[in-house]
Amino acid sequence: MTTPRKQQISLDDTPYYHLVSRCVRRAFLCGLDNFTGQSFEHRRQWIVDRIKFLSDIFSIGICSYAIMSNHYHIVVKVDSTNCWSDKQVLYHWASLHRLPTLCNRFLKDEPLGKAELLYVKDRITLYKQRLMDISWFMRELNQFIAERANQEDHVKGHFWEARFKSQALLDERALLTCMAYVDLNPIRAAMAKTLESSDYTSIQERILNKDSKLVSFGKDEKAIQYTLSDYLDLVDMTGRVIREDKSGYIPEKLPSILERLNLPPDSWLDEFKQFKSSDYTAIGTVDQIKRFCISVGKHWALGMKLTPNPG
């Protein structure tokens, strides 16, 4: 039995979520299909382009992503649309869907009656909610890719599993663990040997593209509150440690971000190795998971427990 989406997402508890979508049956998302010999590599760029397009429209930022052969990962940050003007909301929604006639008249500053204006205001309220709604974001992403892929394959029917999977990331530790997990997907799958050669990932984009529109690292209130160099060190160190010939080995010199988060090296690596893309509804400390359950109206949630910071 699936869990209602409202019991998986609570923006009062966290704006950060890990999202995963997988193809149905043998549908191939990207890469080389060894069964048919056909390459679908070009579809990776479709997804990256669509993610960035939708991020510009929705009030949803992208923290990390990785496009794999039959699934993709995104870590998103949901921001409020309260600062948007009524016309901004309509222009954003019009980038995706045709507006009602009255909304177009409102944008043109044409006179509207009281009842007509109330209708427009109701539409604006609805669009505001949708433009910060993860389910709507994923709908616009997956439907677009499914239609394009089915057209290319000359088939009809479902391309994706019925529902995307969502994990709430309840604190900075959960966020960084998940982002590193996502960014290292190609490394673990032996698709790449270095971070800079991990194509169609956010870690490669952060390294190679100084003008990236991903959620930034820094001191700005909307940024992830750590430096990019620390995050790169963290991911690189984690990627080096998780190898068969160096299982459990921790380098003596640790990235400074571990010290700032009071993350003992052994604890960080244990948490990273336990991290799974679909098993947990929420990730955080025991107390955070309990509060999240109260917010979403659940008596319990399948969660990944992280040890609270000392002190």
C-alpha positions in Angstrom: 0.0 0.0 0.0 1.4 3.4 -1.0 1.8 6.2 1.4 -0.1 9.4 0.6 2.2 12.2 -0.6 1.0 14.5 2.1 2.4 12.1 4.6 5.9 12.2 3.0 6.3 16.0 2.5 6.1 18.7 5.2 7.6 22.0 4.3 7.2 23.1 7.9 9.9 20.6 8.9 12.3 20.9 5.9 12.5 22.4 2.4 14.9 19.6 1.3 13.8 16.4 -0.4 15.4 13.5 -2.3 13.4 12.4 -5.3 13.8 9.3 -7.4 12.0 8.1 -10.5 12.5 4.8 -12.2 11.4 3.4 -15.6 8.9 0.6 -15.7 9.7 -3.0 -16.9 12.6 -2.8 -19.4 12.1 0.8 -20.5 15.4 2.4 -21.0 16.0 5.9 -19.8 19.6 6.6 -20.9 22.8 4.9 -21.8 23.3 1.7 -23.9 20.7 -1.0 -23.8 22.9 -4.2 -23.9 19.8 -6.2 -24.9 19.1 -4.3 -28.1 22.4 -2.5 -28.6 20.5 0.8 -28.9 22.0 3.9 -27.3 19.7 6.3 -25.4 22.6 8.4 -24.1 21.1 11.6 -25.6 18.1 11.3 -23.2 20.3 12.3 -20.3 20.5 15.8 -21.6 16.8 15.9 -22.1 16.3 15.3 -18.4 19.0 17.8 -17.3 17.6 20.5 -19.6 14.0 19.8 -18.4 15.1 19.9 -14.7 16.8 23.3 -15.2 13.8 24.6 -17.2 11.3 23.7 -14.5 13.6 25.0 -11.7 13.5 28.4 -13.4 9.6 28.3 -13.4 8.9 26.6 -10.1 10.1 28.0 -6.7 12.1 24.8 -6.4 15.9 24.8 -6.5 18.2 21.9 -7.4 20.8 20.9 -4.9 22.1 17.8 -6.7 21.2 15.4 -9.4 22.5 12.2 -11.2 21.0 10.8 -14.4 21.5 7.0 -14.5 20.5 4.3 -17.0 17.0 3.5 -15.8 16.4 6.1 -13.1 17.4 9.5 -11.9 18.0 11.2 -8.6 17.3 14.9 -7.6 17.8 16.7 -4.3 15.5 19.8 -4.3 15.0 22.8 -2.0 11.5 24.2 -2.0 11.2 28.0 -1.5 8.1 30.0 -0.8 6.3 31.9 -3.6 5.0 34.5 -1.1 7.4 37.1 -2.5 6.1 36.7 -6.0 3.7 39.3 -7.4 0.4 38.2 -8.9 1.6 38.9 -12.4 4.9 36.9 -11.7 2.8 33.9 -10.7 0.7 34.1 -13.9 3.8 34.5 -16.1 5.5 31.6 -14.5 2.5 29.3 -14.9 1.9 30.5 -18.5 5.4 29.1 -19.3 3.8 25.6 -18.8 0.1 25.9 -19.5 -2.4 28.1 -21.3 -4.0 30.7 -18.9 -7.7 31.3 -18.7 -8.9 34.3 -20.7 -9.6 36.3 -17.6 -6.0 35.8 -16.4 -4.7 37.0 -19.7 -6.9 40.1 -19.5 -5.5 40.7 -16.0 -2.0 40.6 -17.4 -2.9 43.2 -20.0 -4.4 45.4 -17.3 -7.8 45.3 -18.9 -10.7 46.2 -16.6 -12.3 43.3 -14.8 -15.5 43.1 -12.8 -15.6 42.1 -9.1 -16.6 38.5 -9.8 -14.0 38.3 -12.6 -11.3 39.6 -10.4 -12.1 37.1 -7.6 -11.8 34.3 -10.2 -8.4 35.6 -11.2 -7.3 35.8 -7.6 -8.4 32.3 -7.0 -6.4 31.1 -10.0 -3.3 33.0 -8.7 -3.6 31.3 -5.3 -3.9 27.9 -6.9 -0.9 28.5 -9.2 1.2 29.8 -6.3 0.6 26.6 -4.5 1.4 24.5 -7.5 4.6 26.4 -8.2 6.1 25.2 -4.9 4.6 21.7 -5.1 7.0 18.9 -5.5 4.3 16.6 -7.0 3.6 19.2 -9.7 7.3 19.6 -10.4 7.7 15.9 -10.9 4.6 15.6 -13.0 5.8 18.3 -15.4 9.2 16.6 -15.6 8.2 13.0 -16.0 5.3 13.5 -18.3 7.4 15.5 -20.7 10.2 12.9 -20.8 7.7 10.0 -21.1 6.0 11.5 -24.1 9.2 12.3 -25.8 10.7 8.9 -25.1 7.6 7.1 -26.2 7.4 9.1 -29.4 11.0 8.2 -30.1 10.4 4.5 -29.3 7.1 4.5 -31.3 5.2 3.0 -28.4 2.4 4.0 -26.0 1.8 3.4 -22.3 3.6 3.9 -19.1 7.3 4.9 -19.2 7.8 5.6 -15.4 6.8 3.7 -12.3 3.4 5.1 -11.1 5.0 7.3 -8.3 8.3 8.9 -7.7 9.9 8.2 -4.4 10.4 11.0 -1.9 12.7 11.3 1.2 12.6 14.2 3.6 16.0 15.5 4.6 15.5 16.9 8.1 18.9 18.5 8.8 22.2 19.5 7.3 23.7 16.2 7.9 20.9 14.3 6.1 21.2 16.8 3.3 24.9 16.4 2.8 24.7 12.6 3.1 22.1 12.5 0.5 23.8 15.0 -1.9 27.0 13.0 -1.7 25.1 9.7 -2.3 23.5 11.2 -5.4 26.7 12.8 -6.7 28.7 9.5 -6.3 26.1 7.3 -8.1 28.2 7.0 -11.3 31.3 6.3 -9.4 29.7 3.4 -7.5 28.1 2.1 -10.7 31.6 2.1 -12.4 30.4 4.6 -15.0 33.1 7.1 -14.1 36.4 7.1 -12.2 36.5 10.8 -11.1 34.1 13.4 -10.1 34.9 15.6 -13.0 34.2 12.8 -15.5 30.9 11.9 -13.9 28.7 13.1 -16.8 25.2 14.4 -16.1 25.7 14.9 -12.4 25.5 18.0 -10.3 29.1 17.4 -9.0 30.5 17.7 -12.5 28.4 20.8 -13.2 29.7 22.5 -10.0 33.3 21.7 -10.9 33.2 22.7 -14.6 30.5 25.4 -14.8 31.1 28.5 -12.8 27.7 29.9 -13.9 25.7 26.9 -12.6 22.2 27.7 -11.4 22.2 24.9 -8.8 21.5 25.9 -5.2 24.7 27.5 -4.1 27.0 27.0 -1.2 27.9 30.0 1.0 26.7 32.4 3.6 23.6 33.7 1.8 20.4 32.8 3.6 19.1 30.8 0.6 22.4 28.9 0.2 23.6 25.6 1.6 25.6 26.9 4.6 29.0 25.4 3.7 31.7 26.2 1.2 31.8 24.5 -2.2 35.5 23.5 -1.6 34.5 21.7 1.6 31.7 19.8 -0.1 34.0 18.8 -3.0 36.6 17.6 -0.5 33.9 15.6 1.4 32.6 13.9 -1.8 36.0 13.1 -3.1 37.2 11.7 0.2 34.0 9.6 0.5 34.4 8.3 -3.0 38.0 7.3 -2.4 37.1 5.4 0.9 34.3 3.4 -0.5 36.4 0.8 -2.4 36.8 -2.9 -1.8 40.5 -2.6 -1.1 40.0 0.2 1.5 36.8 -0.7 3.2 36.4 1.2 6.5 39.7 3.1 6.0 39.6 6.7 7.1 42.3 9.2 6.0 44.1 11.0 8.7 43.4 14.4 7.2 39.7 15.0 7.1 37.7 17.7 5.3 37.0 20.6 7.6 33.2 20.2 7.0 33.3 17.1 9.1 34.7 19.0 12.1 32.2 21.9 11.7 29.3 19.4 11.8 30.8 17.4 14.6 30.7 14.3 12.3 33.2 11.6 13.5 34.7 10.1 10.4 33.6 6.5 11.2 30.0 7.8 11.8 29.9 9.7 8.5 31.0 6.7 6.5 28.7 4.3 8.3 25.8 6.6 7.6 26.8 7.0 3.9 27.1 3.3 3.4 23.6 2.7 5.0 22.0 5.4 2.8 19.5 3.9 0.3 17.6 5.7 -2.4 14.1 4.3 -1.7 13.8 2.6 1.7 13.4 5.6 4.0 10.6 8.2 4.2 12.7 10.7 6.2 16.3 11.1 7.3 17.3 12.8 10.5 17.7 12.3 14.2 15.1 10.3 16.2 13.6 13.5 17.5 13.4 15.1 14.1 11.8 12.0 12.6 9.2 12.0 15.5 8.4 15.7 14.8 8.1 15.0 11.1 5.6 12.2 11.8 3.5 14.6 13.8 3.5 17.2 11.0 2.5 14.7 8.3 -0.1 12.9 10.5 1.7 9.6 10.7 2.1 7.4 13.8 5.4 6.2 12.5 7.7 6.5 9.5 10.4 4.3 8.0 13.4 6.6 8.7 17.2 6.5 8.7 18.4 7.5 12.2 21.4 9.8 12.4 23.2 10.3 15.7 22.5 13.7 17.2 25.5 16.1 17.2 27.5 16.0 20.5 26.4 18.7 23.0 
